Amino acid sequence: MEELREFCAEICSRIAGTPVEVKASLQGDRLRMDINSDAISQMLSENSKLAEALEHLLRKKPRHLKQELPFRVFIDAGNSRRGREEELATVAREMAEKVVETQRPVVLNYQSSYDRRIIHTTLESDERVFTKSIGSGSNRKLMVLPARDKRMSDSEALSAAESEENLDR
């Protein structure tokens, strides 16, 4: 954990152009790296791919030991990503309500795997709906469907969502 914290601080210091302090804490199955830098915080707010790239680098760091990390790495600065998680959870719950009301699937155009994972996780305990990722690459989308449609194929669900003009966000 300390080695990853130091590695993260080194990378962030190079990005910011000044020394950066990073605090690491293990929270359940997640290693949270809090970066104390206004410059990095602003960069993360403007570009969520930066946090994902940093997390990727940190996951790859211990590969020389030929082992996987026993936890997920989460990068944040100034709580910018925590706010994004809360925003996505709110959107997920709103879309679940819309799906329950209309009994029609909704397609969300979030293309970040991080965003899709937050929505999946938020709705996994809602028995009224289920989520499904469809497409590939930059065309990957997330669908929220009524629980009764679990057996619907991807193409049937997407067709139903588009015919009802339920393409959202």
RATAHU-V321733 format. One record per run of one state. SS is the DSSP state (H for helix, E for strand, L for the rest). FROM is the first residue (numbers start at 1). LEN is the number of residues. If there is no record, write none. Layout:
SS_FROM_LEN / SS_FROM_LEN
This chain:
L_1_1 / H_2_15 / L_17_4 / E_21_7 / L_28_2 / E_30_7 / L_37_1 / H_38_9 / L_47_1 / H_48_18 / L_66_6 / E_72_5 / L_77_3 / H_80_23 / L_103_3 / E_106_3 / L_109_4 / H_113_11 / L_124_5 / E_129_6 / L_135_2 / H_137_3 / L_140_1 / E_141_6 / H_147_3 / L_150_4 / H_154_10 / L_164_3 / E_167_2 / L_169_1
